[in-house]
């Protein structure tokens, strides 16, 4: 089985497990309300971070610098927004982890290191200068 298939199987099952247990503790209505609230707050935060990153991209372009890190962070913010809109507490925690700059930047550095390692291990792939 592929890792992607396992991910698409494991994440919804884990979310259901957590939702059921949270529902038992605080009640189904409060659980549903909390899921809706996290989606709304997450979408607003993702929009604000996305607009901030877009402004940074524009400033980099105006200064003549390639906005490589900003583009990566923009993609990460998009992923964070999608995970925050996905119902569940695990995906919400992951989305918030990616969304906030203080945690997003170390994740970005790790991601770039992984991409460089994969590029280095495969001949013919050009290494891009990510700062």
N, C-alpha and C positions, 0 to 999 in steps of 0.2 A: 504494500500500500504506500501511496505517496504521502509525504509530510503534509502537503496541502489538504488532501482528503482527511487525514487524521485531525488537522486543525479545524476544518469545517464540521467535523463530527464532535470533537471534544469540547469546543467552545460553547455551542448551544447546550450541550448536556451539562456542562459545568454551570452555565448561567441558570438553567432550570433548577438545578440542585440548590444554588444559592437563593434564587427567588422563592422557592418553596420554603426553605428554612427561615428566611427573613419574614415571609408571610406568616409563618407559624408564630414568630416572636412578636411582630408588631401588627399583624392582621393584613388581610389581602388588600383592603381598600387603601391603607397607608402605604403598603408596598407599591401598589400601582401609582399612587400619587407621587411617591418618591422617585419612581422611574421616570415619570413624566416631567417632574421638576428638574431632575438631573439632565434630561435631554434639552429642556428649555435653557437652563443656565449654561450648559455646555455649548449649545449652539451660539448663544450670545458671546461667550468667551472666545470661541473659535473665530467668530466673525471679527471681533475686536483684534485678536492676535493676527489674523489674516490681513486685515487692513494695515496694521502696524508693519507687518513684514512687507507688504506691497509698497509702502512708503519707503522702506529701507532699500528695496530693490530699485526703485526709481532714483533714489539718492545715489546709489552705487553706479547706476548707469550714467547719470548726469556727471559724476566725478570720473567717468571713464574706467571704472573698475568692473571686472566681471562679477556678477552677483551670485557666485556659485553656492556659498553657504546659505544665502537668503533663499535661493530657489529650492535647496534641499529642505530648509525649514518650512517653506511654503507647502511643499508636498507633505511634510510631516504634520503640519497643521490641518491639512485636508484630511489626512488619515485620522487624526485625533477627532475632528468634527464628525466623521462618519462613525467612529466607534462610540462617540457620545450620543449619537442619534439611534444607535442600536440598543434595543431594550436589554438591560441587565447591568448588574453592579460590577462585574469583572471587566467588561468592556468600558464602562464608565471610568473605572480606576486607571485602566490603560490609557484611555483618551486624555484624562487629566494629567497623567504622568508625561505624556508627549506634549500636551498643550502649553504647560508653563515653561518659560524660558530657562529657569534654573535647572530643570530636569531635562528639558528638550536638548540643550546644547551638549551635555555628556552623551546622550543617546545618539545625537547626530555624529559626534566624533567617533563613537563605537561603530556606527553604521558605515561611515566613510572608511574606517580601518578595515571593516569586513569587505567592502567593495574593492578596496585596493588589493587586499589579499587575494580575492577571487580573480581580479584582473591580472595580478602578477602570476597566478598559477595557470592562467590560460594565455598561450602565446597569441600575439596579434591584436591584443586589446590595448588601447592607448591609455596611459595613466594621466588623469586630469589633475591639475594642481589645486586641491582643496585646502584652503587655509583654515 
